[in-house]
Amino acid sequence: MRRGTIRAEYDASLRARRFQPSARSSQNSETPMSMNVIVLGAGITGVTTAWFLHRAGFRVTVIERQDTAAQETSFANGGQISVSHPEPWATPSAPFIALRWLGRAGAPLKLRPRLDAAQWQWMAAFLRECLPNRCRRNTAAIAQLAVHSLAELRRLKEEADIADTYDAQARGILHLFFDATEFERAQTRIAPLASFGIELRPCAAGQCADIESALAACAPQLAGGLYAPNDESGDSMRFSQALAERLAADGVRFHYGTHVERLHSADGWRVTGVDVRHPKGSGTLSADAIVICLGSHGRRLLRPLGERLPTYPLKGYSITAPVHDIAHAPQVSLTDESRRIVCSRLGERLRIAGTAELNGYHPEIDPARIAALLEWAETRLPNAIDPQQAIPWAGLRPATPSGLPLIGRGKHYENLWLNTGHGPLGWTLACGSASLLAALMRGEKPAVDFPVLGR
Ligand SMILES: Cc1cc2nc3c(=O)[nH]c(=O)nc-3n(C[C@H](O)[C@H](O)[C@H](O)COP(=O)(O)OP(=O)(O)OC[C@H]3O[C@@H](n4cnc5c(N)ncnc54)[C@H](O)[C@@H]3O)c2cc1C
């Protein structure tokens, strides 16, 4: 493809039109049907955004640098739709947890300080968000979005007819505590979460093994559990790919292998061009609206435009292995609260994921972190998997200090929208966030009381 080919193709259909509504106005003067939207990024947030915008009547094109959907952070996450765990990482106890685990390989939260101003700014903001009142406010916002998101996910999978495509399980999540004090403290969550409609049932160790028989081996060490019967799990990569295929069949255009290099504005109040590179050529795209769903990479791309996203990559790890001994491989999704390790059954596979490492944009896999996940599997679920067959993976969570995703209009440009920064809960919050964004872009009031941007 020659330089300009993409431009010619797009400019015919994606003519830049004046995007009418200001951040303060309530109704779009153009109908969604006449509006072209480019979604940048085809991870779980990009694909679900494309779905809700398409359903709302926008003409949607998705740009993705990988050859298919969900090849980066949405590729091998913990698989949990964890409505029952809306607490952000920034809690009053987070700094103490980080200190307690300092220097230990299996630390749930690890800092690797760098000569990077963004990292230090992020850490300072994170510490501010650990204050009790901020943590309470952030938890409440995430809880409401998560409840909405699960309802939207359930509707979406039926409407899109993809319920059977992503190893979905609707058997709840069992939160495990191996420390009696932690278990006692955790029970104070039950009442506040119930006020958002989130059910958590306290269980003694024996009851945990009744809910999930694979826990029989570790039940003697368990202090207890909190069972969230309405939570779900599933493979976010398979979900994203099935949904992208469905959308493509419905006329949404996906341009894979297309790298977004730069966004620019000719007039200072709209994004008027998106420079893209494809192995066959390069070009500049334009549209009525641009939505940023670029995971951890949106921050660096938007910076030259003066849009400062408060996100920083928080690396996490997972292993995925075929089930070895079916009697020891859980069907109910598990969260080990002390180690912040989660485990989900994905069909004939088991996914074990966890840990957060503040280490810049470095996707390399640290063998010590994988060893910690394998050790967890061996002690908590002996024989469930064959460690030799475990596939290691690392991904960069696009994390905001508060844990709140960035949903809504950017600060400086009328036609720039954000749906990013979902940190450790992108799979859980994807459908709710995308439906909120679609409502905002139609000029409607969002269905959930959430601090969206630009209002
Ligand atoms: C170990 C681990 C476990 C997790 N477990 C869970 C869990 O159990 N439950 C849960 O809810 N969440 C979980 N998460 C979080 C969740 O995976 C993320 O929040 C989510 O995947 C983020 O999705 P995204 O679409 O924002 O980012 P991504 O999936 O990274 O998508 C961004 C897309 O943008 C594309 N892109 C980036 N830059 C460019 C460019 N310049 N040009 C073109 N394309 C570009 C990328 O290729 C990518 O496809 C976990 C994360 C990790 C790391």
The ligand as an SDF file (V2000), in Angstrom:
LIG
                    3D

 53 58  0  0  0  0  0  0  0  0999 V2000
   -1.8490  -10.2940   35.4040 C   0  0  0  0  0  0  0  0  0  0  0  0
   -3.1400   -9.5590   35.1470 C   0  0  0  0  0  0  0  0  0  0  0  0
   -4.3240  -10.0900   35.6520 C   0  0  0  0  0  0  0  0  0  0  0  0
   -5.5260   -9.4210   35.4660 C   0  0  0  0  0  0  0  0  0  0  0  0
   -6.6750   -9.9830   35.8940 N   0  0  0  0  0  0  0  0  0  0  0  0
   -7.8500   -9.3650   35.6870 C   0  0  0  0  0  0  0  0  0  0  0  0
   -9.0680   -9.9760   36.1100 C   0  0  0  0  0  0  0  0  0  0  0  0
   -9.0880  -11.0950   36.6210 O   0  0  0  0  0  0  0  0  0  0  0  0
  -10.2280   -9.2880   35.9380 N   0  0  0  0  0  0  0  0  0  0  0  0
  -10.2390   -8.0470   35.3740 C   0  0  0  0  0  0  0  0  0  0  0  0
  -11.3020   -7.4340   35.2910 O   0  0  0  0  0  0  0  0  0  0  0  0
   -9.1050   -7.4630   34.8990 N   0  0  0  0  0  0  0  0  0  0  0  0
   -7.9250   -8.0950   35.0440 C   0  0  0  0  0  0  0  0  0  0  0  0
   -6.7620   -7.5130   34.6020 N   0  0  0  0  0  0  0  0  0  0  0  0
   -6.8210   -6.1780   33.9860 C   0  0  0  0  0  0  0  0  0  0  0  0
   -7.2450   -6.2220   32.5270 C   0  0  0  0  0  0  0  0  0  0  0  0
   -6.5770   -7.2530   31.8570 O   0  0  0  0  0  0  0  0  0  0  0  0
   -6.9170   -4.8710   31.8770 C   0  0  0  0  0  0  0  0  0  0  0  0
   -7.5100   -3.8180   32.6250 O   0  0  0  0  0  0  0  0  0  0  0  0
   -7.4740   -4.8030   30.4650 C   0  0  0  0  0  0  0  0  0  0  0  0
   -6.9880   -5.8760   29.7020 O   0  0  0  0  0  0  0  0  0  0  0  0
   -7.0740   -3.4990   29.7900 C   0  0  0  0  0  0  0  0  0  0  0  0
   -7.6610   -3.5120   28.5290 O   0  0  0  0  0  0  0  0  0  0  0  0
   -7.3720   -2.3640   27.4730 P   0  0  0  0  0  0  0  0  0  0  0  0
   -8.2310   -2.6300   26.3060 O   0  0  0  0  0  0  0  0  0  0  0  0
   -7.4660   -1.0540   28.1480 O   0  0  0  0  0  0  0  0  0  0  0  0
   -5.8220   -2.5510   27.1340 O   0  0  0  0  0  0  0  0  0  0  0  0
   -5.1490   -3.5730   26.1060 P   0  0  0  0  0  0  0  0  0  0  0  0
   -5.7510   -4.8960   26.1940 O   0  0  0  0  0  0  0  0  0  0  0  0
   -3.6800   -3.4600   26.2930 O   0  0  0  0  0  0  0  0  0  0  0  0
   -5.5600   -2.9680   24.7160 O   0  0  0  0  0  0  0  0  0  0  0  0
   -4.9360   -1.8290   24.1520 C   0  0  0  0  0  0  0  0  0  0  0  0
   -4.7940   -2.0940   22.6810 C   0  0  0  0  0  0  0  0  0  0  0  0
   -4.2300   -0.9540   22.0570 O   0  0  0  0  0  0  0  0  0  0  0  0
   -3.3100   -1.3870   21.0930 C   0  0  0  0  0  0  0  0  0  0  0  0
   -2.3270   -0.3270   20.8790 N   0  0  0  0  0  0  0  0  0  0  0  0
   -1.5130    0.2490   21.7980 C   0  0  0  0  0  0  0  0  0  0  0  0
   -0.7540    1.2000   21.2310 N   0  0  0  0  0  0  0  0  0  0  0  0
   -1.0950    1.2260   19.9140 C   0  0  0  0  0  0  0  0  0  0  0  0
   -0.6810    2.0070   18.8170 C   0  0  0  0  0  0  0  0  0  0  0  0
    0.2580    2.9600   18.9420 N   0  0  0  0  0  0  0  0  0  0  0  0
   -1.2420    1.7860   17.6070 N   0  0  0  0  0  0  0  0  0  0  0  0
   -2.2200    0.8390   17.4630 C   0  0  0  0  0  0  0  0  0  0  0  0
   -2.6540    0.0660   18.4730 N   0  0  0  0  0  0  0  0  0  0  0  0
   -2.1060    0.2660   19.6870 C   0  0  0  0  0  0  0  0  0  0  0  0
   -2.6810   -2.6260   21.7160 C   0  0  0  0  0  0  0  0  0  0  0  0
   -2.1000   -3.4610   20.7330 O   0  0  0  0  0  0  0  0  0  0  0  0
   -3.8440   -3.2640   22.4220 C   0  0  0  0  0  0  0  0  0  0  0  0
   -4.4990   -4.2120   21.6310 O   0  0  0  0  0  0  0  0  0  0  0  0
   -5.5470   -8.1690   34.7660 C   0  0  0  0  0  0  0  0  0  0  0  0
   -4.3640   -7.6630   34.2300 C   0  0  0  0  0  0  0  0  0  0  0  0
   -3.1710   -8.3420   34.4070 C   0  0  0  0  0  0  0  0  0  0  0  0
   -1.9140   -7.7970   33.8030 C   0  0  0  0  0  0  0  0  0  0  0  0
  1  2  1  0
  2  3  1  0
  2 52  2  0
  3  4  2  0
  4  5  1  0
  4 50  1  0
  5  6  2  0
  6  7  1  0
  6 13  1  0
  7  8  2  0
  7  9  1  0
  9 10  1  0
 10 11  2  0
 10 12  1  0
 12 13  2  0
 13 14  1  0
 14 15  1  0
 14 50  1  0
 15 16  1  0
 16 17  1  0
 16 18  1  0
 18 19  1  0
 18 20  1  0
 20 21  1  0
 20 22  1  0
 22 23  1  0
 23 24  1  0
 24 25  2  0
 24 26  1  0
 24 27  1  0
 27 28  1  0
 28 29  2  0
 28 30  1  0
 28 31  1  0
 31 32  1  0
 32 33  1  0
 33 34  1  0
 33 48  1  0
 34 35  1  0
 35 36  1  0
 35 46  1  0
 36 37  1  0
 36 45  1  0
 37 38  2  0
 38 39  1  0
 39 40  1  0
 39 45  2  0
 40 41  1  0
 40 42  2  0
 42 43  1  0
 43 44  2  0
 44 45  1  0
 46 47  1  0
 46 48  1  0
 48 49  1  0
 50 51  2  0
 51 52  1  0
 52 53  1  0
M  END
$$$$
